[in-house]
Amino acid sequence: MARLCIPFEGARKRKRGEQSFGFDSFCDTGNPTHLTGSFHDKLKALRMFAHPEAVAQGELQCHSFQLELHRHPPTSVRLFVLEEDVETSTCRRCRYCVSVGWGHHIICSKRFHFVLPTKDTLSEVQNICLHSNAEWSKKPTAGSKLVNTNRCLLHGVLHSNGFGHLLLINGFEGGSHFVSGHRIMDLWDRICTALQVRKISVIDASTKGKMELRLVHGVAYGEPWFGRWGYRFGHGSYGVTEQMYKRSVDALHALSLRLLLPHLACFGREIPVIVGKYQSLCNQVLLTLGDLFRFMIELKTRLPPNSMDYHGAITEASCRWSTKRVEMAARVIVEQLKNSELRWVTRQEIRDAARAHIGDTGLLDYVLKTLGNHIVGNYVVRRTVNPITKVLEYCLEDISNVFTGHDNLASGNHSKSRIRLQLTRAQLTRDMLYLYKHILKEPSSAAATGMLDAIPVAVRMVMDTKQLVKEYQQGPPPEKAEGSHGYLKLSCSIRMNGADVERTPPHETVVVPAHATIGELKREVGRHFRAVYWGLKSFVADSIVGVRCRDSDLVHELMQSGSSIVVEGRMEGDDGEEIYEGGNGGNKIVDCLCGGKEEDGERMVCCDICEVWQHTRCVGIPDEDDVPPVFLCGRCENDMLALRNLA
């Protein structure tokens, strides 16, 4: 069914000669082209179809894609891709890499920003990227949170080594007018799949209706909202491990309603009434809290938005016609709209058709005025203004299958039918928020005793799991044998003298001519890794591990296309500059009361005596309070008290 879509304010017209792509098909196979080769080759090939944006000298290089949402009316958005040179960036290190556990990664030479702004202007995109750079410049231990701004619908960053971060996504709740969060996530996932990235992280702080989705979806589905796109546990905060998270989610999902309701019924009837209402709509027994939340979430997606029972509306409205006459006129209008085969009909057309049965034109005008977005029988009457003709139009939306698979409304159960007519998305959201607040977030004393005393602990562990990761590529990609063009593709990884194995960068695909020598291969490996990593700008390849060869030997005589090799090298003129995202190591120690042994992106404070870092939450410093100018950990404070007693 067609929907009225209003273009972004200030949206530009399509530029001459610029190609347009479908929003829901962009980066599908063959759209805009078949992408082959490495991550860098695919990104370069994709940008060939983009429109270059004019930027001031010295600013970020920028390209854009026009993505078409609808043709009737014509509505499009612009996806910007900005290339940031880390050498000239205000901050070279990435705090998001540190918080997700990638602090051992070598600093890359490029960062590519994918931005879908709310306003289709380049200046808005540049401000967004400057804001992200300001966030990156903060120390990871500061625990500053990413500001949830509605200036953009999507902001993702890809490092030149194929790792990246989804920084921001905003659906209808975050300021989007007509693009849902699901469609935006589908777009981002297609881009990452087409470019064959390695891993993408996201800080799951998504909310909807004042509810944290990682908790609601964890209870309902056993995974966060991002889980439907393959994002899994990446890095827990406050010492939470993957096993602890999984057990907490399973415990909340399996929480028995039969055990829970008697405890809460003593303090009020609201929760038993809510549970009973949705149990009456489902032909299956809702045994657990997870079953209840899942049913409510899926039911909400089936309910028509912004609609209510027309009978309930007219009984409260003051009009000079009786309820019986108004309902009869509404049924006549619906019957005439059904004859239009669910297409949009102008107000005048439907009024003329209904006059054959209703002679009172005043009654018809009143019903047509008040009928929009109301339920009559098994239909929702939709009303909108045609964006081209500016004429009021009506259409029907069939909702007879809203409860398909959950109950059988054809059984003649009158009470169940009345509940269906009276239930709206707003009411369902209020019911879910009530359950969320009084069972999960702020449980009463009855729910926090006996068998249910583990609820607050499990909820805290789920809420402390925000770092999610999706792995798109595992291990070296399979390469074909030597092609007709006479080139060899080799999967190369490097090993630096004296460096830890954990800090070794992942493999890279290096292409050399089939007649290349070992010396030329080593120079190409050095050039390639220097181009990918800013931290390896002085790297020199010395030898190939496990292969006895001379620089004059031919590569194809010693290895085949698709082989994996390890090249050992060194850093020339090493001046001690930090080359890793998390720094070069140093003497920084994290040893918190919660068991955390490394940075996790949360707010921390350092002891002024032993210089050990701990979470502010764990040592009793509220988030709204500033860190004290002098802080002593519990161990050092006890030692000082012991010395004072000796004195």
Residue, then its C-alpha position, 0 to 999 in steps of 0.5 A: m500500500a502506498r504511503l505519503c513520504i515527505p522528502f528531506e528539508g533542503a534535499r538537492k535535485r539530482k545532478r546532471g549525469e549522476q546515477s541513482f541507485g535503489f536504497d534497498s538494493f544498493c550493494d546487492t550482488g551486481n549493484p552497482t557492479h560485481l566487486t572483486g579483489s581485496f577490500h581496497d580493490k572493492l572500495k575503489a571500484l565502488r567509489m568509481f560509481a559515486h559522484p565526487e563532491a567539491v571540497a576545500q583544499g586540504e579537507l577530507q576527500c568526499h564522494s556521494f551516492q544518490l539512493e532512491l527511496h520512492r519513485h512516486p513521489p520521488t524521494s531520495v537520500r544521499l550517502f556520503v563516503l569521506e576518506e580521512d588521512v590519519e597522518t593529518s587527522t586531529c587524532r590518530r588513535c581510535r578509542y573504539c578499537v580500544s574499548v572493543g579489545w582491538g587496542h593491539h591493532i596497528i594504527c591504520s593510514k586511512r579511515f572511511h566514513f559512511v554517513l547518511p545525514t538528515k540534511d542532504t548537505l556536505s557541510e553537515v557531513q563534515n561537522i559529523c566527522l569532526h564530531s567523531n574526531a573530537e570523540w576519538s581524541k578523548k582518552p579511552t579511560a574517560g568513558s565519554k559516551l557517544v552523543n546520540t545526535n539526530r544529525c545523521l541516520l547512519h555513521g559507520v567507519l571502516h579502517s583501511n585494514g578492513f576493521g570498522h565500527l558502526l557509530l550511530i544509527n537512527g530510525f524513526e525514534g531518532g529523527s528519521h521521517f520515513v526510513s526505519g532502523h531496519r532498512i538502514m541496518d540492512l543498507w549498512d550490512r550490505i555495504c560491509t558484505a559487498l566490501q568484504v570487511r573483516k570485523i565490525s563493532v557496535i556499542d549497543a545503546s539502542t532504545k525504543g520507547k524508553m526501553e533498552l533494546r539489548l535487554v528487551h530483545g535479550v529477554a524475548y529472543g536470547e540476543p540483542w536487536f543487532g543479533r538479527w544481522g549477526y552481531r554477537f558478544g564482543h567485549g563485556s564491561y565490568g568484568v562480564t564474560e560471554q558465559m556470564y552474559k549467556r547465562s543471564v539472558d537464558a535465566l531472564h528468558a526462562l523466568s516462569l510466569r507461574l512463579l512470578l505472578p503470585h509474588l507480584a499480585c500481592f502488590g497490585r493487579e496491573i501485571p496479572v491483568i496485562v499478562g492475562k490480556y495478551q494470554s487471551l490473544c494467544n492460542q498457545v500458553l505463554l509459559t515464560l517471560g521470554d514468551l510474553f515479550r516475544f509475543m508482544i513484540e511480534l504483535k506490535t509489528r502486525l498492528p496498524p500504526n496510529s489507529m483505534d476503534y472507530h466505535g470508541a472514537i464516536t462514542e466520545a465525540s460530540c455530534r448531532w447524529s446518533t452512534k447507530r447512524v454514524e456507524m452505519a455511514a462508516r460501514v457504507i463508506v468502507e464497503q464502497l472502498k472495498n469495491s475499489e480493490l484497496r486502491w487510493v480513492t479521492r474524497q469526492e469519488i467515495r462521497d458520490a458513491a456513498r450518497a446512493h445509500i446515505g442521503d444526509t450529506g452532512l453525515l457523510d462529511y462528518v464521517l469522512k472527516t473523522l474516519g481517518n486512521h480508525i478501525v472499522g471491522n477488519y479494516v483500517v481506513r487510511r487518509t492522506v493528501n496526494p502530494i501531486t494533486k493535493v487532493l484528499e484520498y482514502c484507502l483500506e488496509d486489511i488487518s484480518n491477518v494481524f493475529t494469524g498464527h497466534d489465535n483464531l478470531a473466526s471462532g466467534n469469541h466476542s471478548k477476544s474480538r473486542i480486545r483486538l479492536q481496542l488494542t493499539r500500538a500505543q497501548l501495547t507499548r505502554d503495557m510493555l513499558y510497565l512490565y519492563k519497568h516493574i519486572l526488570k528495571e525496578p522490580s518490587s521487593a516481592a520480585a527480588t526475594g526467594m527464587l527471583d532474587a537473581i533478576p537484578v543481577a542478571v539484568r545488570m550483566v545484560m546491560d553491561t554487555k554493550q560491545l557487539v562484534k560481527e565477523y564478516q571474514q574468517g581467515p585468508p580469503p581463498e585465492k584462485a590460481e595464476g590467471s591469464h594476466g600473469y599475476l600471482k596472488l599471495s596471502c601475506s602476513i608480517r612479523m616484526n622483530g621483537a614484537d608480540v605475536e598478538r600484535t601482528p597485523p592480519h593477512e593482506t593479499v599482495v599481487v605481484p607479476a608471475h615473473a617477479t623475484i623474491g626481492e621484488l616480492k619483499r619490496e611489494v609486501g613492504r609497500h603494501f603494508r606501509a600503505v595500509y598502516w600508518g604505524l608501519k610507515s618505516f617497515v622494511a621486509d627482510s626475509i620470508v619465514g620458512v623459505r630458503c631463497r635469494d632475492s634473485d630467485l623467481v617467486h613462481e618457482l617457490m610458491q603458487s598463487g593462493s599460498s600463504i607466507v609470513v614475511e619478517g621485517r623491521m622498523e627503520g629509524d624507530d623513534g619510539e612513536e606509538i604505533y598501536e591503537g591502544g598505545n605501545g604498552g607502557n605501565k598502565i595497569v587495570d585491576c578493578l574490584c569487578g574483575g576487569k583487567e583491561e580497558d572496556g570503554e567505561r569511566m575509570v579513575c586512577c589511584d594516585i599512589c599505585e597508579v592502578w585503574q578502576h571503574t568509577r562505578c565500582v569504587g562508588i563514584p556516581d556517573e554524574d559526579d566529577v572524579p575527585p582531584v585526589f583518589l586512593c584505591g581501597r588497598c592503598e587507603n587501608d595501607m595508609l590507615a595501618l601506617r597511621n595506627l603504627a605511628 
